[in-house]
Amino acid sequence: MFTGSDMPLPLFLLSSAILALVLVQLVRIDLREHRLPDRYTLPLIAIGLITNALAQRALPTEAIWGSIVGYAVFWLIGAVYFRQRGQEGLGLGDAKLLSAAGAWVGILALPWVVLLSALGGLGFALLSGHGRGQRLAFGPWLAGGLFLTWITRWLFSG
């Protein structure tokens, strides 16, 4: 995976701006419609992989595995929940967004994205009085966890 010294500042700034713009759009849509459209999540995966390939000047293996594992873990959790409860608890859009997170920050940082997202969502639910049966859009929390992890990895690596 890249380190702060590996990624040129212009590439970091450009890719961060693109990431932020797409994540803001995804947050807006998820809060309004409770879905994360493929037209935003799938290109985000590709852009993350390309960014890491450019930074490393090599095949971004850690990012590829992060993308695969990110999708697989959330897909599995969602499938088990659906089988147990008969209703969707974690959608495929969330799985694709975590796949994008893996493409951007790599497999080793993926647990941080999930932890930050879960803590943010849980804190919001507790502080806002969000009821147990109410739907909570998880995409905004994933987006925040991804962006925070992306920035932190660049600032504190190398």
C-alpha atoms as one frame of an Amber mdcrd trajectory, in Angstrom:
protein
   0.000   0.000   0.000   1.145   3.543  -0.540   2.839   5.585   2.119   2.656
   9.329   2.395   6.029   9.632   0.731   4.990   7.318  -2.140   2.011   9.315
  -3.316   2.786  12.682  -4.879   0.844  15.538  -3.316  -0.961  16.478  -6.590
  -2.215  12.884  -6.994  -3.291  12.786  -3.365  -5.151  16.112  -3.610  -6.868
  15.257  -6.895  -7.898  11.781  -5.787  -9.056  13.103  -2.396 -11.226  15.731
  -4.092 -12.802  13.106  -6.345 -13.332  10.790  -3.381 -14.944  13.564  -1.338
 -17.273  14.632  -4.165 -18.483  11.102  -4.833 -18.896  10.339  -1.136 -20.931
  13.516  -0.571 -23.236  12.504  -3.419 -23.591   8.989  -1.992 -24.390  10.365
   1.462 -27.083  12.644   0.029 -28.700   9.790  -1.884 -28.510   7.301   0.985
 -30.052   9.718   3.469 -32.881  10.465   1.045 -33.506   7.057  -0.570 -31.712
   4.479   1.629 -29.694   3.176  -1.293 -26.211   3.545  -2.738 -26.379   3.461
  -6.540 -23.906   1.429  -8.598 -23.254   4.414 -10.840 -21.296   5.939  -7.947
 -19.996   2.939  -5.987 -18.565   0.953  -8.903 -16.504   3.812 -10.393 -15.277
   4.568  -6.867 -13.811   1.049  -6.715 -12.040   1.537 -10.035 -10.716   4.994
  -9.132  -9.347   3.704  -5.823  -7.520   0.862  -7.557  -6.153   3.174 -10.249
  -5.018   5.736  -7.673  -3.131   3.089  -5.727  -1.633   1.637  -8.915  -0.365
   5.097  -9.898   1.040   5.742  -6.422   2.800   2.374  -6.271   3.704   2.120
  -9.950   2.727  -1.536  -9.564  -0.250  -3.828  -9.186  -2.014  -2.638  -6.003
  -2.384  -6.074  -4.426  -3.404  -4.834  -0.971  -6.085  -2.597  -2.515  -7.389
  -5.417  -4.709  -7.684  -7.744  -1.730  -9.254  -4.947   0.312 -11.883  -4.482
  -2.360 -12.659  -8.199  -2.574 -12.744  -8.785   1.173 -14.723  -5.602   1.847
 -17.487  -6.707  -0.495 -17.460 -10.335   0.652 -17.669  -9.551   4.374 -20.608
  -7.159   4.079 -22.355  -9.406   1.540 -22.061 -12.321   3.972 -23.316 -10.293
   6.943 -26.255  -9.032   4.879 -27.098 -12.521   3.608 -27.015 -14.052   7.099
 -29.150 -11.245   8.500 -31.689 -11.609   5.685 -31.846 -15.363   6.192 -32.367
 -14.987   9.942 -34.786 -12.059   9.914 -36.424 -12.191   6.500 -35.623  -8.541
   5.860 -32.677  -6.589   4.559 -30.356  -5.284   7.258 -27.285  -4.434   5.193
 -27.714  -3.842   1.501 -25.475  -4.609  -1.440 -24.827  -0.884  -1.825 -23.137
  -0.944   1.578 -21.095  -3.966   0.461 -20.036  -2.131  -2.712 -19.113   0.978
  -0.726 -16.982  -1.122   1.623 -15.446  -2.700  -1.467 -14.586   0.815  -2.636
 -13.117   1.541   0.790 -10.884  -1.495   0.424  -9.774  -0.277  -3.000  -8.818
   3.103  -1.547  -7.221   2.175   1.791  -6.347  -1.509   1.359  -7.175  -4.613
   3.304  -5.079  -3.737   6.354  -6.918  -0.450   6.980 -10.381  -1.867   6.251
 -11.063  -2.762   9.912 -10.528   0.925  10.791 -13.132   1.963   8.217 -15.635
  -0.504   9.675 -14.835   0.466  13.281 -15.157   4.206  12.633 -18.370   3.654
  10.662 -19.917   1.453  13.323 -18.988   3.827  16.134 -20.354   6.807  14.208
 -23.613   5.068  13.359 -24.046   3.700  16.872 -23.264   7.062  18.461 -25.753
   8.783  16.187 -28.453   6.189  16.920 -27.950   6.515  20.671 -27.744  10.304
  20.771 -30.644  10.883  18.396 -32.963   8.391  20.067 -33.149   6.366  16.862
 -35.549   3.505  17.589 -34.701  -0.177  17.265 -37.154  -0.782  14.420 -36.221
   2.370  12.481 -34.037   2.188   9.391 -30.663   3.845   9.643 -28.717   4.692
   6.512 -25.258   3.214   7.064 -23.719   4.674   3.893 -23.000   8.081   5.456
 -21.076   6.413   8.261 -19.151   4.219   5.824 -18.349   7.293   3.748 -17.074
   9.136   6.810 -15.030   6.162   7.978 -13.504   5.765   4.525 -12.607   9.430
   4.110 -11.162   9.734   7.602  -9.085   6.581   7.127  -7.895   7.736   3.677
  -6.724  11.117   4.996  -5.194   9.641   8.138  -3.236   6.987   6.217  -1.743
   9.637   3.958  -0.923  12.072   6.744   0.636   9.576   9.133   2.367   7.096
   6.865   5.876   7.165   5.550
